[in-house]
């Protein structure tokens, strides 16, 4: 095997003996803690009372979980969930022959909530920020989206690293010795590490936006940073999806948007929104200069 192929077979997490702290969970917590720390610096810079920081944390956390869940249900898995409506809100699945749940209900298996979609999270967080800005800030909706987008780009890095540790959302086989061999999946061939492609792309986007916020006047152009985030992040998602192994069964030959997958189609309107926001700001600036 060529030295270009990297064998990847990590542990599930940190084993405490009585409990395993999974790497994905650690990445998730790290994203929120670091995001809060950096957002605090932004609130201080913008003279926003810090007590409003805890509130935005709850808005983002709850809306993200709901959006990710409902995004998977309605964008990717409705064919299944339309016949299993209870499983949308319950962390259980019906399984014939399953042992009773806590000795009470037979035929149901505890699985946790499986299936999340980032497009759903994007929509729900944007909507939640509308109500947050209206109720808790004397600022425009896009003002808070400009700042939150910087943290979301950073969070994307940690979440995709969590996916890499879990050996999930990986890419297609490279057909060569280049790539990563996901040993935990019982494979012996190299795949594109699309989790890493996305993770480091999002990290680069975070650093660019962080620089623009602190070193330029772009934060004064309401909607510019959020537009940049939408344009770049979802364009990256669109391109990298070509290298990904399909995560769900697509609609097949009757799929109107073939050869694009669902994730790519959902990315297109988000890219266009980002482009519009940036062009809108450019036109406004030119009109002011005139």
C-alpha positions in Angstrom: 0.0 0.0 0.0 1.3 3.4 -1.0 2.4 5.8 1.8 -0.2 8.2 0.2 -3.0 6.2 1.8 -3.7 7.0 5.4 -5.2 4.3 7.7 -7.9 5.8 10.0 -9.2 3.7 12.9 -9.8 5.9 15.9 -11.4 4.9 19.2 -15.0 5.9 19.8 -13.9 8.4 22.4 -12.4 8.7 25.9 -13.3 5.7 27.9 -13.9 6.6 31.5 -14.7 3.0 32.5 -18.4 3.6 33.2 -19.0 6.0 30.3 -17.4 6.8 26.9 -17.2 10.5 26.0 -17.5 10.3 22.2 -15.2 12.5 20.1 -18.2 13.9 18.1 -19.7 15.1 21.4 -16.4 16.7 22.4 -16.2 18.5 19.1 -19.8 19.7 19.5 -19.1 21.0 23.0 -15.8 22.6 21.8 -17.6 24.4 19.0 -20.1 26.0 21.4 -17.6 26.9 24.2 -15.1 28.5 21.8 -18.0 30.1 19.9 -19.3 31.7 23.0 -15.9 32.9 24.1 -15.3 34.6 20.7 -18.8 35.9 20.5 -18.3 37.6 23.9 -15.4 39.6 22.3 -17.7 40.7 19.5 -20.5 41.7 21.9 -18.0 43.8 23.9 -16.8 45.4 20.6 -20.3 46.2 19.6 -21.4 47.5 23.1 -24.0 44.8 23.5 -24.8 43.9 27.1 -23.2 40.5 27.9 -26.4 39.2 29.5 -27.8 38.9 26.1 -25.1 36.3 25.2 -26.8 33.5 27.2 -30.0 34.2 25.4 -28.5 33.9 22.0 -26.9 30.6 23.0 -30.3 29.1 23.9 -31.9 30.4 20.7 -29.1 28.9 18.5 -28.8 25.6 20.4 -32.5 24.9 20.4 -33.2 26.1 16.8 -30.2 24.2 15.5 -31.3 20.8 17.0 -34.9 21.3 15.8 -33.8 22.4 12.4 -31.3 19.7 11.9 -33.8 17.1 12.9 -36.7 18.4 10.8 -34.4 19.0 7.8 -33.5 15.3 7.7 -37.1 14.3 8.1 -38.6 16.5 5.3 -35.6 17.0 3.0 -34.1 13.5 3.0 -36.3 10.9 4.8 -39.9 11.8 4.4 -40.7 8.5 2.5 -39.9 6.7 5.8 -41.2 9.2 8.4 -44.5 9.7 6.8 -45.4 6.2 8.0 -43.5 6.6 11.4 -44.6 10.1 12.6 -43.9 9.4 16.3 -40.3 8.7 15.5 -39.8 12.3 14.4 -40.1 13.5 18.0 -39.2 10.3 19.9 -35.6 8.8 20.2 -37.0 5.3 19.5 -37.7 3.2 16.4 -40.1 0.4 15.9 -38.3 -2.9 15.5 -40.0 -6.3 15.3 -38.6 -8.6 18.0 -37.0 -5.7 19.9 -36.9 -6.1 23.7 -39.1 -3.9 25.7 -38.1 -0.3 26.4 -37.3 -0.1 30.1 -39.4 -3.2 30.4 -42.6 -1.4 29.4 -43.1 -1.3 25.6 -42.3 -4.1 23.3 -41.4 -3.7 19.7 -39.5 -0.4 20.2 -35.8 0.1 20.3 -33.9 3.1 21.8 -31.7 4.6 19.0 -31.4 8.2 20.0 -32.2 10.8 17.3 -30.5 9.6 14.1 -30.4 11.8 11.0 -29.6 15.5 10.9 -29.4 17.9 8.1 -27.3 21.1 8.1 -29.6 22.8 5.6 -32.4 22.5 8.1 -30.2 24.0 10.8 -29.3 26.9 8.5 -33.0 27.7 7.9 -34.0 27.3 11.6 -31.1 29.4 13.0 -31.8 32.2 10.5 -35.4 32.3 11.6 -34.6 32.1 15.3 -32.2 35.1 14.9 -35.1 37.1 13.5 -37.0 36.7 16.8 -33.9 37.2 18.8 -33.0 40.4 17.1 -36.6 41.7 17.4 -37.1 40.8 21.0 -33.6 41.2 22.6 -31.6 43.6 20.4 -32.2 47.0 19.1 -30.5 46.0 15.9 -31.4 44.9 12.4 -31.9 41.2 11.8 -28.8 41.0 9.5 -26.7 42.7 12.1 -26.7 39.6 14.3 -26.5 37.2 11.4 -23.3 39.0 10.2 -21.7 38.2 13.6 -23.2 34.8 14.2 -22.1 33.6 10.8 -18.4 33.9 11.9 -19.1 31.5 14.8 -21.1 29.1 12.6 -18.2 28.8 10.2 -15.9 27.9 13.1 -18.5 25.4 14.4 -18.6 23.8 11.0 -15.0 23.0 11.3 -15.5 21.2 14.7 -18.6 19.3 13.5 -16.9 17.9 10.4 -13.9 16.9 12.5 -16.4 15.0 14.7 -17.7 13.3 11.5 -14.1 12.4 10.6 -13.6 10.8 14.1 -16.8 8.9 13.6 -15.8 7.7 10.1 -19.0 9.0 8.6 -20.0 11.3 5.8 -17.0 10.2 3.9 -16.2 10.5 0.3 -16.2 8.2 -2.7 -13.4 5.8 -3.4 -10.4 7.7 -5.0 -9.6 4.7 -7.2 -5.9 5.2 -6.3 -3.6 5.0 -3.3 -4.4 8.6 -2.3 -6.9 9.1 0.4 -8.0 7.7 3.8 -8.8 4.1 4.5 -11.6 4.0 7.1 -10.6 0.8 8.8 -13.5 0.9 11.3 -15.9 0.4 8.4 -14.0 -2.8 7.4 -12.6 -1.3 4.3 -9.2 -1.7 2.7 -9.4 1.0 0.0 -8.8 4.7 0.0 -11.6 7.3 0.0 -11.8 11.1 -0.3 -11.7 12.5 3.3 -14.5 14.9 2.4 -15.0 15.6 6.1 -11.5 17.1 6.2 -12.0 19.0 2.9 -15.1 20.7 4.4 -13.6 21.1 7.9 -10.5 23.0 6.8 -12.5 25.0 4.2 -14.8 26.2 6.9 -11.8 27.0 9.2 -10.3 29.1 6.4 -13.7 30.9 6.0 -13.8 31.6 9.7 -10.3 33.2 9.7 -11.2 35.4 6.6 -14.5 36.6 8.3 -12.8 37.1 11.6 -10.2 39.3 9.9 -12.8 41.3 7.9 -14.7 41.9 11.1 -11.8 43.2 13.2 -9.5 44.8 10.5 -11.9 46.3 8.0 -15.2 48.2 7.9 -17.1 45.3 6.4 -19.1 44.9 9.7 -20.6 48.3 9.0 -22.1 47.0 5.8 -25.1 45.2 7.2 -25.5 41.8 5.6 -22.1 41.7 3.9 -20.5 39.2 6.2 -23.6 37.0 6.3 -23.7 37.1 2.5 -20.1 36.1 2.2 -20.7 33.2 4.6 -23.7 32.0 2.6 -22.0 32.4 -0.7 -18.7 30.6 0.2 -19.9 27.9 2.6 -22.8 26.6 0.5 -20.7 26.9 -2.7 -18.1 24.7 -1.0 -20.8 22.3 0.1 -22.1 22.2 -3.5 -18.7 21.3 -5.0 -17.6 18.8 -2.3 -20.9 16.9 -2.6 -19.6 15.6 -6.0 -16.9 13.7 -4.0 -19.2 12.4 -1.3 -20.7 9.0 -0.9 -24.5 9.5 -1.0 -25.8 9.6 2.6 -29.4 8.8 1.6 -31.0 7.0 -1.3 -31.7 9.6 -3.9 -34.8 9.6 -6.0 -33.1 7.9 -8.9 -33.8 8.4 -12.6 -37.0 10.4 -12.0 -35.1 12.9 -9.9 -35.7 16.2 -11.8 -32.4 17.7 -10.8 -30.2 14.7 -11.7 -27.2 14.5 -11.6 -27.3 16.8 -8.6 -28.2 15.4 -5.2 -30.6 16.8 -2.6 -27.9 18.6 -0.7 -26.6 20.4 -3.8 -30.1 21.5 -4.8 -30.8 22.9 -1.3 -27.5 24.7 -1.5 -28.3 26.6 -4.6 -30.9 29.1 -3.2 -28.6 29.7 -0.2 -25.7 30.6 -2.5 -28.0 33.0 -4.4 -29.1 34.7 -1.2 -25.5 35.2 -0.2 -24.6 36.6 -3.6 -27.6 39.0 -3.5 -26.7 40.2 0.0 -23.1 41.0 -1.1 -24.1 42.7 -4.4 -26.8 44.6 -2.5 -24.1 46.1 -0.2 -21.8 46.9 -3.1 -24.6 48.8 -4.8 -25.5 50.7 -1.6 -21.8 51.7 -1.1 -21.6 53.0 -4.7 -24.7 55.1 -4.3 -23.4 56.6 -1.1 -20.1 57.5 -2.8 -22.0 59.2 -5.6 
